[in-house]
Each structure stands twice: as C-alpha cells, then as structure tokens.
Amino acid sequence: MKAFWENEFIHTAGYYSVVILCMVVFLTIFEVATKYRNWEEIKKGNVAVAMATGGKIFGAINVFKYCIIAHLSPVHMIEWSVFGFGLLLLSYVMFEFLTPQFHVDEEIAKDNRAVGFIAMVISIALSFIIGAGIESFTSVK
C-alpha cells in the first residue's frame, strides 16, 4: 500500500484535486471581494472582468506551482497557498487604494480593458514574487 501513495501519478492527482478545490474557494472569495459578479459579467462579454479574473486564476495557480516545486505536502501547500492568495487579494485592495483618480472595481465593471489588463498583470507579476518567497523560505528549512 505504501508504494501506491508514493506513486508519482497518485501524487499528481492528489495535488491536482487539492488545487481545484482551493481554486473554487479562492474564486468564491474573490467574487465576494469585488463589487461586480465575475461570472455574470464574463457571460455578458465583459473582457475587463475576464482579464482581472484570469489574472487572479493565473496568480493563484502560480503560487500553487511554487508550493509543489518546493515539495510541500498537500497540507502545507494549502497553508502557503492561502497565505499567497491573501497577499494577492491584498494587492488588489492596494491597487484600488493607490489609484484615487478612479475606482478599480467600477472601471472593470464598465469593461475598462486598460484597468482590467493592469489588474491582470499585477496579479500575475506579484504571484511570481510570492511564489519565489515561498520557494526560498521553504527550501531553507
């Protein structure tokens, strides 16, 4: 039975399952954090919302990637990913705070693609920083 749990296919399927479940939770939290309804806007063709949401998905998945590369157990992967997602969410709030000329959520809801693009790039770029921090910290231990 031990050989079963050490099989790389089982490990991959396990990580995949954990990531999918966590992404459902993370996207639900992101949906609550924004003033617009992500999936309703995407269904209507709002490209700005699609870009911002896509950036959050890519960012969160990228954080998971670094956790897996660091050979974290699924439990530790969840812990670090929750921390990473919290930082991504914080970056979204900071983006709103640091742009007093306009409200990010309102502009994205109005399909302002420039704002949606910047939101996407911020999420993606910071996910690499968060992931590198996770990888460097966990590899030191």
C-alpha positions as CSV (number, residue, x, y, z in Angstrom):
1,M,0.0,0.0,0.0
2,K,2.9,2.3,0.7
3,A,4.0,2.1,-2.9
4,F,0.6,3.3,-4.0
5,W,0.9,6.5,-2.1
6,E,4.4,7.1,-3.3
7,N,3.4,6.7,-7.0
8,E,4.0,10.0,-8.9
9,F,0.7,9.6,-10.7
10,I,-1.1,9.5,-7.4
11,H,0.8,12.5,-6.1
12,T,0.0,14.5,-9.2
13,A,-3.7,13.6,-9.0
14,G,-3.7,14.5,-5.3
15,Y,-2.1,17.9,-5.9
16,Y,-4.5,18.5,-8.8
17,S,-7.5,17.7,-6.7
18,V,-6.4,19.9,-3.8
19,V,-5.7,22.8,-6.2
20,I,-9.1,22.5,-7.9
21,L,-10.9,22.6,-4.5
22,C,-8.8,25.5,-3.3
23,M,-9.4,27.4,-6.5
24,V,-13.2,27.1,-6.1
25,V,-12.8,28.6,-2.6
26,F,-10.4,31.3,-3.7
27,L,-12.7,32.3,-6.7
28,T,-15.7,32.4,-4.3
29,I,-13.8,34.8,-2.0
30,F,-12.7,36.9,-5.0
31,E,-16.3,37.1,-6.1
32,V,-17.4,38.4,-2.7
33,A,-14.5,40.9,-2.6
34,T,-15.5,42.6,-5.8
35,K,-18.5,44.9,-6.4
36,Y,-19.4,43.1,-9.6
37,R,-20.4,39.5,-10.2
38,N,-17.5,37.9,-12.1
39,W,-19.2,35.1,-13.9
40,E,-22.3,37.2,-14.8
41,E,-20.0,39.9,-16.3
42,I,-17.9,37.4,-18.2
43,K,-21.1,35.7,-19.6
44,K,-22.1,39.2,-20.9
45,G,-18.7,39.5,-22.6
46,N,-17.0,41.9,-20.2
47,V,-13.4,41.5,-21.2
48,A,-12.0,43.6,-18.4
49,V,-13.6,41.3,-15.8
50,A,-12.3,38.3,-17.7
51,M,-8.8,39.7,-17.7
52,A,-8.9,40.6,-14.0
53,T,-10.4,37.2,-13.1
54,G,-7.9,35.4,-15.3
55,G,-5.1,37.2,-13.6
56,K,-6.3,36.0,-10.2
57,I,-6.7,32.5,-11.5
58,F,-3.2,32.5,-13.0
59,G,-1.7,34.2,-9.9
60,A,-3.2,31.7,-7.5
61,I,-2.2,28.7,-9.7
62,N,1.3,30.1,-10.0
63,V,1.5,30.2,-6.2
64,F,0.4,26.6,-6.1
65,K,3.1,25.8,-8.6
66,Y,5.8,27.2,-6.4
67,C,4.4,25.2,-3.4
68,I,4.6,22.0,-5.4
69,I,8.1,22.8,-6.7
70,A,9.1,23.3,-3.0
71,H,7.9,19.7,-2.4
72,L,5.4,20.8,0.2
73,S,2.9,18.3,1.4
74,P,-0.7,19.0,0.4
75,V,-1.5,20.4,3.8
76,H,1.5,22.7,3.8
77,M,0.7,23.6,0.2
78,I,-2.8,24.7,1.3
79,E,-1.4,26.8,4.1
80,W,1.1,28.6,1.9
81,S,-1.4,29.0,-0.9
82,V,-3.9,30.6,1.5
83,F,-1.2,33.0,2.6
84,G,-0.3,33.7,-1.1
85,F,-3.9,34.2,-2.1
86,G,-4.3,36.6,0.8
87,L,-1.4,38.6,-0.5
88,L,-2.9,38.6,-4.0
89,L,-6.2,39.8,-2.6
90,L,-4.3,42.5,-0.6
91,S,-2.6,43.6,-3.8
92,Y,-6.0,44.1,-5.4
93,V,-7.1,46.2,-2.5
94,M,-3.8,48.2,-2.7
95,F,-4.4,48.7,-6.4
96,E,-7.8,50.3,-5.6
97,F,-6.2,52.4,-2.8
98,L,-3.3,53.6,-4.9
99,T,-5.5,54.8,-7.8
100,P,-7.6,57.5,-6.2
101,Q,-8.4,59.0,-9.6
102,F,-10.8,56.2,-10.3
103,H,-12.3,53.1,-8.6
104,V,-10.8,49.9,-10.0
105,D,-14.0,47.8,-9.4
106,E,-16.2,50.3,-11.1
107,E,-13.9,50.7,-14.1
108,I,-13.6,46.9,-14.5
109,A,-17.4,46.5,-14.2
110,K,-17.7,49.1,-17.0
111,D,-15.4,47.0,-19.2
112,N,-12.5,49.4,-19.0
113,R,-10.0,47.0,-20.5
114,A,-7.0,49.0,-19.6
115,V,-7.8,48.7,-15.9
116,G,-8.6,45.0,-16.3
117,F,-5.3,44.5,-18.1
118,I,-3.3,46.2,-15.3
119,A,-5.2,44.2,-12.7
120,M,-4.3,41.0,-14.5
121,V,-0.7,42.0,-14.8
122,I,-0.4,43.0,-11.2
123,S,-1.8,39.6,-10.1
124,I,0.5,37.7,-12.4
125,A,3.6,39.6,-11.6
126,L,3.1,39.5,-7.8
127,S,2.3,35.8,-7.9
128,F,5.9,35.3,-9.1
129,I,7.3,37.3,-6.2
130,I,5.0,35.5,-3.7
131,G,5.9,32.1,-5.2
132,A,9.7,32.9,-5.1
133,G,9.3,33.9,-1.5
134,I,7.6,30.7,-0.7
135,E,10.1,28.6,-2.5
136,S,13.1,30.3,-1.0
137,F,11.7,30.2,2.6
138,T,10.6,26.5,2.4
139,S,13.9,25.4,0.8
140,V,15.9,27.0,3.7
141,K,14.0,24.8,6.2
